[in-house]
Amino acid sequence: MQDNKITAKGLSVWLICAVFFLYEFLLRTVIGTFQHPIMYDLDLTTFRYSLLSSTTYLMVYGLMQIPVGIIVDNYGLKKSLFISAVICSLANLGFAFTHDFYYAIIFRMLTGFGSAFGFICLLVSVYDWLPNSRSALFIGISQFIGTMGPMLAAGPLDSLSDASSITWRHVFIYLAIIGAFLSVIILLFVDNNHNKAGKHTVLYKPEPIYQSFVKLFKRYHPWIIALFSAMIYFSIEYLSENEGKSFLVEKGFKAVFASYMITVAWLGYAIGCPILGFISDFMQKRKPILVIASLLSAFSITYITFFDNRYLISLSFFLLGFGASGISIGYALMAEQFHKNFVAVGMGLNNAMITIVSAINAPILGVLLNYHGSAVFTLADYQFAFSFLVGLVFLSIILVFFFIKESFCKSQASFTILNRN
């Protein structure tokens, strides 16, 4: 396949990977929709539920990102995606029938393990099957599709469970069936494509796996890109899953409005990913888009934290999501730092950094909220703690202005083939 040509086969492989990414994003967030019935049926405390819903999943998911990149690089897209879909299906089936907390933890960890392959395989499908000149656009569209996962996990499933006799166990059985169906589709229609270069084939000597790690840890630029991505993404993640709604209520807004603002932020994220990807590919530049994303994020989180005009708050939440969508450009830039055979490892680094930073920073914000020792958080407590969020985004501005280098949408590790015509 030529680098500038889109084929039906390439689109079908990418679309299947995108649907699996939506599926694993749904698995990540759907458990929150059924928090109270799960706690009641498994006899869980709030602390145990938090271990079940978030901690075990995120730790396995985050720690597996770089190993997943190496696995995909060595065993190919088809095998990796098929095995991950099977694991997700079996894990959700087991979770649906468990009555014991410890078995539930094991099945949730297995879900995190299987889900860890989703986004990496999706990114690999973009670079293996679609034009590199449109990589940021397709990564953005992929992020848009994935965002449908948490949207489905919230309103639609909640309304469905309220309007019928469907329980959380039924939902996880259905999710297991969907995973099995996806496994069959992957087995039938997904293929590897390691000969994308067309007429030009470059032979290389295969390297041991440990050399992937050596190359990864040796260069500082990929780590800076990964850290930047984590800095601009963390605010929307934290406000969505933790104190965003309570903070807005403390500001005097109604609970319905506060919940709606989280939806607005994710809408901005979903819209921003393909738009920023298209602009970046059209300009043939990455850095200006990253600058815009970081500046939008800085303005929005600062206004959300310290000001309270209803209309500008609404705009700020949209811009917060729009700015966070700059991580789609971060992924494209990360891929351009590595030889094609190590792209998945670089993507794993980016995803791992985002996940681990989220897992570390959330407890830090909890400590800051409790700094004054009050049982009920005041607006001043929130503003004091959320200054940390503001600081993280301003750190992203420093990183993009002084440490991130422009790639001009070209691989920095492979040959660029020039056409005399």
C-alpha positions as a Python dict, from the first residue, in 0.01 Angstrom:
ca = {
    (1, 'M'): (0, 0, 0),
    (2, 'Q'): (136, 341, -91),
    (3, 'D'): (184, 587, 188),
    (4, 'N'): (-73, 834, 48),
    (5, 'K'): (-343, 579, -39),
    (6, 'I'): (-635, 470, 179),
    (7, 'T'): (-764, 119, 107),
    (8, 'A'): (-1080, -62, 213),
    (9, 'K'): (-869, -322, 393),
    (10, 'G'): (-679, -57, 584),
    (11, 'L'): (-997, 122, 686),
    (12, 'S'): (-1161, -203, 799),
    (13, 'V'): (-864, -304, 1015),
    (14, 'W'): (-848, 43, 1171),
    (15, 'L'): (-1224, 53, 1230),
    (16, 'I'): (-1221, -287, 1407),
    (17, 'C'): (-936, -166, 1629),
    (18, 'A'): (-1130, 157, 1697),
    (19, 'V'): (-1441, -40, 1799),
    (20, 'F'): (-1230, -251, 2037),
    (21, 'F'): (-1085, 72, 2182),
    (22, 'L'): (-1440, 198, 2242),
    (23, 'Y'): (-1518, -140, 2404),
    (24, 'E'): (-1221, -127, 2643),
    (25, 'F'): (-1294, 238, 2731),
    (26, 'L'): (-1648, 127, 2815),
    (27, 'L'): (-1511, -153, 3035),
    (28, 'R'): (-1296, 100, 3218),
    (29, 'T'): (-1585, 328, 3314),
    (30, 'V'): (-1900, 113, 3319),
    (31, 'I'): (-1837, -14, 3670),
    (32, 'G'): (-1898, 338, 3805),
    (33, 'T'): (-2253, 334, 3668),
    (34, 'F'): (-2337, 40, 3897),
    (35, 'Q'): (-2136, 145, 4203),
    (36, 'H'): (-2410, 107, 4466),
    (37, 'P'): (-2556, -230, 4352),
    (38, 'I'): (-2205, -376, 4317),
    (39, 'M'): (-2113, -254, 4666),
    (40, 'Y'): (-2434, -404, 4806),
    (41, 'D'): (-2404, -741, 4630),
    (42, 'L'): (-2035, -789, 4713),
    (43, 'D'): (-2066, -630, 5061),
    (44, 'L'): (-1795, -369, 4993),
    (45, 'T'): (-1685, -62, 5183),
    (46, 'T'): (-1612, 258, 4991),
    (47, 'F'): (-1239, 189, 5021),
    (48, 'R'): (-1271, -166, 4886),
    (49, 'Y'): (-1489, -45, 4603),
    (50, 'S'): (-1226, 215, 4506),
    (51, 'L'): (-965, -63, 4495),
    (52, 'L'): (-1195, -269, 4274),
    (53, 'S'): (-1311, 5, 4039),
    (54, 'S'): (-999, 215, 3985),
    (55, 'T'): (-675, 126, 4162),
    (56, 'T'): (-625, -234, 4051),
    (57, 'Y'): (-742, -162, 3696),
    (58, 'L'): (-528, 151, 3647),
    (59, 'M'): (-213, 1, 3798),
    (60, 'V'): (-227, -307, 3573),
    (61, 'Y'): (-329, -96, 3272),
    (62, 'G'): (-52, 160, 3328),
    (63, 'L'): (229, -83, 3409),
    (64, 'M'): (145, -295, 3104),
    (65, 'Q'): (171, -16, 2847),
    (66, 'I'): (541, -48, 2759),
    (67, 'P'): (536, -433, 2773),
    (68, 'V'): (227, -424, 2548),
    (69, 'G'): (419, -212, 2298),
    (70, 'I'): (697, -470, 2289),
    (71, 'I'): (450, -759, 2262),
    (72, 'V'): (272, -596, 1968),
    (73, 'D'): (605, -516, 1802),
    (74, 'N'): (718, -879, 1830),
    (75, 'Y'): (397, -1079, 1783),
    (76, 'G'): (198, -853, 1552),
    (77, 'L'): (-133, -673, 1561),
    (78, 'K'): (-362, -970, 1489),
    (79, 'K'): (-242, -1204, 1765),
    (80, 'S'): (-213, -927, 2023),
    (81, 'L'): (-560, -786, 1962),
    (82, 'F'): (-724, -1129, 1946),
    (83, 'I'): (-574, -1246, 2276),
    (84, 'S'): (-666, -919, 2450),
    (85, 'A'): (-1028, -946, 2331),
    (86, 'V'): (-1052, -1304, 2458),
    (87, 'I'): (-908, -1204, 2796),
    (88, 'C'): (-1155, -914, 2828),
    (89, 'S'): (-1446, -1141, 2740),
    (90, 'L'): (-1352, -1410, 2992),
    (91, 'A'): (-1272, -1155, 3264),
    (92, 'N'): (-1612, -986, 3231),
    (93, 'L'): (-1791, -1321, 3230),
    (94, 'G'): (-1611, -1418, 3551),
    (95, 'F'): (-1685, -1079, 3708),
    (96, 'A'): (-2056, -1118, 3629),
    (97, 'F'): (-2081, -1440, 3832),
    (98, 'T'): (-1847, -1363, 4122),
    (99, 'H'): (-1974, -1317, 4477),
    (100, 'D'): (-1634, -1271, 4642),
    (101, 'F'): (-1431, -949, 4664),
    (102, 'Y'): (-1096, -1115, 4596),
    (103, 'Y'): (-1219, -1299, 4288),
    (104, 'A'): (-1372, -971, 4170),
    (105, 'I'): (-1030, -803, 4210),
    (106, 'I'): (-865, -1078, 4002),
    (107, 'F'): (-1122, -1045, 3722),
    (108, 'R'): (-1090, -665, 3729),
    (109, 'M'): (-712, -696, 3701),
    (110, 'L'): (-754, -930, 3404),
    (111, 'T'): (-985, -672, 3245),
    (112, 'G'): (-715, -409, 3291),
    (113, 'F'): (-459, -646, 3138),
    (114, 'G'): (-671, -713, 2831),
    (115, 'S'): (-775, -350, 2794),
    (116, 'A'): (-411, -238, 2802),
    (117, 'F'): (-377, -357, 2442),
    (118, 'G'): (-669, -150, 2308),
    (119, 'F'): (-522, 192, 2238),
    (120, 'I'): (-174, 65, 2149),
    (121, 'C'): (-319, -174, 1888),
    (122, 'L'): (-536, 106, 1754),
    (123, 'L'): (-235, 334, 1710),
    (124, 'V'): (-38, 56, 1546),
    (125, 'S'): (-326, 1, 1301),
    (126, 'V'): (-308, 370, 1210),
    (127, 'Y'): (64, 354, 1133),
    (128, 'D'): (54, 12, 968),
    (129, 'W'): (-255, 50, 751),
    (130, 'L'): (-328, 419, 692),
    (131, 'P'): (-132, 706, 529),
    (132, 'N'): (133, 847, 761),
    (133, 'S'): (52, 1191, 619),
    (134, 'R'): (-291, 1164, 785),
    (135, 'S'): (-182, 994, 1107),
    (136, 'A'): (-278, 1278, 1344),
    (137, 'L'): (-624, 1305, 1185),
    (138, 'F'): (-693, 933, 1225),
    (139, 'I'): (-558, 933, 1580),
    (140, 'G'): (-796, 1220, 1653),
    (141, 'I'): (-1092, 1036, 1500),
    (142, 'S'): (-990, 728, 1701),
    (143, 'Q'): (-997, 933, 2021),
    (144, 'F'): (-1339, 1064, 1923),
    (145, 'I'): (-1469, 708, 1880),
    (146, 'G'): (-1315, 601, 2212),
    (147, 'T'): (-1484, 888, 2394),
    (148, 'M'): (-1818, 731, 2307),
    (149, 'G'): (-1730, 460, 2561),
    (150, 'P'): (-1767, 669, 2879),
    (151, 'M'): (-2066, 847, 2724),
    (152, 'L'): (-2241, 510, 2676),
    (153, 'A'): (-2138, 399, 3025),
    (154, 'A'): (-2311, 693, 3189),
    (155, 'G'): (-2654, 805, 3068),
    (156, 'P'): (-2771, 526, 2833),
    (157, 'L'): (-2677, 231, 3053),
    (158, 'D'): (-2802, 404, 3366),
    (159, 'S'): (-3136, 478, 3198),
    (160, 'L'): (-3157, 123, 3066),
    (161, 'S'): (-3102, -30, 3408),
    (162, 'D'): (-3360, 203, 3565),
    (163, 'A'): (-3623, 134, 3299),
    (164, 'S'): (-3587, -246, 3302),
    (165, 'S'): (-3497, -539, 3522),
    (166, 'I'): (-3142, -555, 3386),
    (167, 'T'): (-2885, -578, 3668),
    (168, 'W'): (-2512, -511, 3666),
    (169, 'R'): (-2453, -887, 3631),
    (170, 'H'): (-2661, -895, 3313),
    (171, 'V'): (-2465, -600, 3175),
    (172, 'F'): (-2128, -770, 3232),
    (173, 'I'): (-2257, -1092, 3072),
    (174, 'Y'): (-2359, -889, 2765),
    (175, 'L'): (-2017, -721, 2765),
    (176, 'A'): (-1854, -1066, 2771),
    (177, 'I'): (-2063, -1171, 2471),
    (178, 'I'): (-1963, -854, 2285),
    (179, 'G'): (-1597, -932, 2362),
    (180, 'A'): (-1638, -1285, 2223),
    (181, 'F'): (-1800, -1146, 1909),
    (182, 'L'): (-1515, -897, 1864),
    (183, 'S'): (-1265, -1182, 1906),
    (184, 'V'): (-1420, -1363, 1609),
    (185, 'I'): (-1424, -1045, 1398),
    (186, 'I'): (-1057, -980, 1480),
    (187, 'L'): (-963, -1337, 1390),
    (188, 'L'): (-1140, -1314, 1055),
    (189, 'F'): (-1061, -962, 935),
    (190, 'V'): (-755, -814, 1111),
    (191, 'D'): (-415, -876, 954),
    (192, 'N'): (-61, -757, 1006),
    (193, 'N'): (90, -521, 751),
    (194, 'H'): (465, -490, 795),
    (195, 'N'): (541, -423, 427),
    (196, 'K'): (391, -79, 394),
    (197, 'A'): (688, 73, 220),
    (198, 'G'): (563, -26, -129),
    (199, 'K'): (848, -46, -381),
    (200, 'H'): (1113, 40, -124),
    (201, 'T'): (1196, -230, 130),
    (202, 'V'): (1470, -172, 388),
    (203, 'L'): (1615, -487, 538),
    (204, 'Y'): (1733, -473, 899),
    (205, 'K'): (1871, -716, 1148),
    (206, 'P'): (1619, -799, 1422),
    (207, 'E'): (1724, -673, 1765),
    (208, 'P'): (1671, -838, 2104),
    (209, 'I'): (1377, -709, 2308),
    (210, 'Y'): (1601, -554, 2574),
    (211, 'Q'): (1746, -318, 2312),
    (212, 'S'): (1397, -165, 2277),
    (213, 'F'): (1416, -68, 2643),
    (214, 'V'): (1770, 66, 2605),
    (215, 'K'): (1664, 292, 2315),
    (216, 'L'): (1357, 404, 2506),
    (217, 'F'): (1539, 508, 2821),
    (218, 'K'): (1842, 655, 2642),
    (219, 'R'): (1672, 954, 2472),
    (220, 'Y'): (1507, 1234, 2668),
    (221, 'H'): (1275, 1376, 2399),
    (222, 'P'): (1015, 1092, 2407),
    (223, 'W'): (994, 1127, 2785),
    (224, 'I'): (930, 1501, 2752),
    (225, 'I'): (649, 1437, 2502),
    (226, 'A'): (495, 1176, 2732),
    (227, 'L'): (517, 1410, 3034),
    (228, 'F'): (357, 1692, 2833),
    (229, 'S'): (69, 1466, 2731),
    (230, 'A'): (9, 1366, 3093),
    (231, 'M'): (13, 1729, 3212),
    (232, 'I'): (-257, 1855, 2972),
    (233, 'Y'): (-478, 1547, 3013),
    (234, 'F'): (-484, 1504, 3391),
    (235, 'S'): (-722, 1792, 3471),
    (236, 'I'): (-1014, 1657, 3267),
    (237, 'E'): (-953, 1306, 3403),
    (238, 'Y'): (-948, 1426, 3764),
    (239, 'L'): (-1247, 1661, 3743),
    (240, 'S'): (-1451, 1389, 3572),
    (241, 'E'): (-1380, 1110, 3819),
    (242, 'N'): (-1327, 1291, 4147),
    (243, 'E'): (-1413, 1637, 4280),
    (244, 'G'): (-1527, 1832, 3973),
    (245, 'K'): (-1899, 1812, 4049),
    (246, 'S'): (-1859, 1882, 4424),
    (247, 'F'): (-1632, 2179, 4349),
    (248, 'L'): (-1889, 2343, 4120),
    (249, 'V'): (-2167, 2283, 4370),
    (250, 'E'): (-1954, 2452, 4636),
    (251, 'K'): (-1922, 2747, 4398),
    (252, 'G'): (-2299, 2781, 4405),
    (253, 'F'): (-2397, 2600, 4087),
    (254, 'K'): (-2672, 2339, 4079),
    (255, 'A'): (-2575, 1971, 4076),
    (256, 'V'): (-2738, 1921, 3735),
    (257, 'F'): (-2532, 2205, 3588),
    (258, 'A'): (-2216, 2063, 3747),
    (259, 'S'): (-2275, 1719, 3591),
    (260, 'Y'): (-2348, 1881, 3256),
    (261, 'M'): (-2013, 2062, 3267),
    (262, 'I'): (-1828, 1729, 3280),
    (263, 'T'): (-2019, 1622, 2969),
    (264, 'V'): (-1927, 1953, 2801),
    (265, 'A'): (-1559, 1890, 2877),
    (266, 'W'): (-1568, 1546, 2715),
    (267, 'L'): (-1758, 1692, 2420),
    (268, 'G'): (-1476, 1942, 2374),
    (269, 'Y'): (-1228, 1655, 2391),
    (270, 'A'): (-1419, 1447, 2136),
    (271, 'I'): (-1449, 1739, 1893),
    (272, 'G'): (-1095, 1863, 1946),
    (273, 'C'): (-914, 1535, 1868),
    (274, 'P'): (-1003, 1512, 1495),
    (275, 'I'): (-994, 1891, 1444),
    (276, 'L'): (-646, 1936, 1590),
    (277, 'G'): (-529, 1625, 1405),
    (278, 'F'): (-655, 1760, 1073),
    (279, 'I'): (-496, 2103, 1129),
    (280, 'S'): (-164, 1949, 1231),
    (281, 'D'): (-151, 1723, 926),
    (282, 'F'): (-256, 2011, 698),
    (283, 'M'): (14, 2242, 839),
    (284, 'Q'): (271, 1960, 844),
    (285, 'K'): (366, 2076, 1193),
    (286, 'R'): (310, 1943, 1545),
    (287, 'K'): (453, 2199, 1786),
    (288, 'P'): (218, 2496, 1712),
    (289, 'I'): (-84, 2275, 1784),
    (290, 'L'): (70, 2158, 2111),
    (291, 'V'): (133, 2522, 2206),
    (292, 'I'): (-232, 2611, 2138),
    (293, 'A'): (-352, 2306, 2337),
    (294, 'S'): (-141, 2395, 2640),
    (295, 'L'): (-246, 2763, 2634),
    (296, 'L'): (-616, 2671, 2608),
    (297, 'S'): (-574, 2426, 2895),
    (298, 'A'): (-400, 2688, 3108),
    (299, 'F'): (-669, 2950, 3050),
    (300, 'S'): (-956, 2709, 3111),
    (301, 'I'): (-832, 2543, 3431),
    (302, 'T'): (-734, 2882, 3575),
    (303, 'Y'): (-1079, 3028, 3506),
    (304, 'I'): (-1256, 2717, 3637),
    (305, 'T'): (-1055, 2732, 3958),
    (306, 'F'): (-1075, 3101, 4046),
    (307, 'F'): (-1376, 3254, 3865),
    (308, 'D'): (-1747, 3178, 3851),
    (309, 'N'): (-1928, 3343, 3559),
    (310, 'R'): (-2175, 3077, 3445),
    (311, 'Y'): (-2127, 3128, 3071),
    (312, 'L'): (-1748, 3154, 3084),
    (313, 'I'): (-1737, 2848, 3309),
    (314, 'S'): (-1926, 2657, 3040),
    (315, 'L'): (-1685, 2781, 2774),
    (316, 'S'): (-1388, 2698, 2997),
    (317, 'F'): (-1497, 2337, 3043),
    (318, 'F'): (-1535, 2298, 2667),
    (319, 'L'): (-1188, 2449, 2614),
    (320, 'L'): (-1045, 2227, 2889),
    (321, 'G'): (-1153, 1923, 2689),
    (322, 'F'): (-1046, 2081, 2360),
    (323, 'G'): (-700, 2155, 2504),
    (324, 'A'): (-670, 1804, 2651),
    (325, 'S'): (-735, 1666, 2302),
    (326, 'G'): (-383, 1787, 2219),
    (327, 'I'): (-264, 1448, 2345),
    (328, 'S'): (-369, 1308, 2005),
    (329, 'I'): (-93, 1525, 1854),
    (330, 'G'): (135, 1405, 2133),
    (331, 'Y'): (79, 1047, 2019),
    (332, 'A'): (153, 1140, 1658),
    (333, 'L'): (471, 1322, 1760),
    (334, 'M'): (574, 1029, 1981),
    (335, 'A'): (536, 785, 1690),
    (336, 'E'): (767, 1003, 1481),
    (337, 'Q'): (1046, 962, 1736),
    (338, 'F'): (1086, 588, 1676),
    (339, 'H'): (1168, 350, 1396),
    (340, 'K'): (854, 182, 1265),
    (341, 'N'): (939, -142, 1443),
    (342, 'F'): (944, 35, 1781),
    (343, 'V'): (645, 269, 1738),
    (344, 'A'): (428, 60, 1970),
    (345, 'V'): (689, 89, 2246),
    (346, 'G'): (681, 468, 2217),
    (347, 'M'): (302, 471, 2226),
    (348, 'G'): (318, 251, 2533),
    (349, 'L'): (544, 504, 2703),
    (350, 'N'): (298, 786, 2628),
    (351, 'N'): (-2, 590, 2754),
    (352, 'A'): (185, 465, 3062),
    (353, 'M'): (292, 818, 3157),
    (354, 'I'): (-67, 948, 3129),
    (355, 'T'): (-205, 664, 3340),
    (356, 'I'): (65, 662, 3608),
    (357, 'V'): (65, 1042, 3646),
    (358, 'S'): (-312, 1024, 3698),
    (359, 'A'): (-273, 749, 3957),
    (360, 'I'): (-6, 946, 4147),
    (361, 'N'): (-151, 1297, 4126),
    (362, 'A'): (-504, 1208, 4240),
    (363, 'P'): (-388, 1116, 4596),
    (364, 'I'): (-171, 1429, 4604),
    (365, 'L'): (-479, 1640, 4540),
    (366, 'G'): (-658, 1446, 4815),
    (367, 'V'): (-382, 1538, 5059),
    (368, 'L'): (-399, 1904, 4953),
    (369, 'L'): (-777, 1909, 5001),
    (370, 'N'): (-730, 1778, 5355),
    (371, 'Y'): (-444, 2018, 5427),
    (372, 'H'): (-648, 2241, 5659),
    (373, 'G'): (-801, 1943, 5837),
    (374, 'S'): (-1164, 2035, 5770),
    (375, 'A'): (-1419, 1752, 5743),
    (376, 'V'): (-1619, 1942, 5480),
    (377, 'F'): (-1426, 2106, 5197),
    (378, 'T'): (-1480, 2477, 5147),
    (379, 'L'): (-1433, 2676, 4826),
    (380, 'A'): (-1100, 2798, 4962),
    (381, 'D'): (-989, 2437, 5016),
    (382, 'Y'): (-1076, 2351, 4657),
    (383, 'Q'): (-899, 2654, 4515),
    (384, 'F'): (-590, 2581, 4723),
    (385, 'A'): (-578, 2219, 4602),
    (386, 'F'): (-669, 2297, 4241),
    (387, 'S'): (-379, 2540, 4219),
    (388, 'F'): (-184, 2217, 4176),
    (389, 'L'): (-382, 2150, 3856),
    (390, 'V'): (-302, 2501, 3734),
    (391, 'G'): (66, 2442, 3808),
    (392, 'L'): (71, 2118, 3608),
    (393, 'V'): (-75, 2285, 3299),
    (394, 'F'): (170, 2574, 3320),
    (395, 'L'): (447, 2315, 3340),
    (396, 'S'): (319, 2180, 3006),
    (397, 'I'): (364, 2530, 2857),
    (398, 'I'): (729, 2534, 2969),
    (399, 'L'): (784, 2188, 2822),
    (400, 'V'): (635, 2269, 2482),
    (401, 'F'): (811, 2605, 2444),
    (402, 'F'): (1159, 2505, 2558),
    (403, 'F'): (1199, 2126, 2533),
    (404, 'I'): (974, 1979, 2262),
    (405, 'K'): (1119, 1982, 1911),
    (406, 'E'): (926, 2009, 1585),
    (407, 'S'): (916, 1694, 1370),
    (408, 'F'): (744, 1848, 1062),
    (409, 'C'): (531, 1530, 1053),
    (410, 'K'): (834, 1322, 949),
    (411, 'S'): (987, 1021, 1118),
    (412, 'Q'): (1294, 1123, 1315),
    (413, 'A'): (1428, 767, 1317),
    (414, 'S'): (1370, 634, 963),
    (415, 'F'): (1475, 727, 612),
    (416, 'T'): (1274, 990, 426),
    (417, 'I'): (1231, 883, 63),
    (418, 'L'): (1245, 1174, -178),
    (419, 'N'): (1073, 1168, -517),
    (420, 'R'): (1259, 1365, -786),
    (421, 'N'): (936, 1435, -968),
}
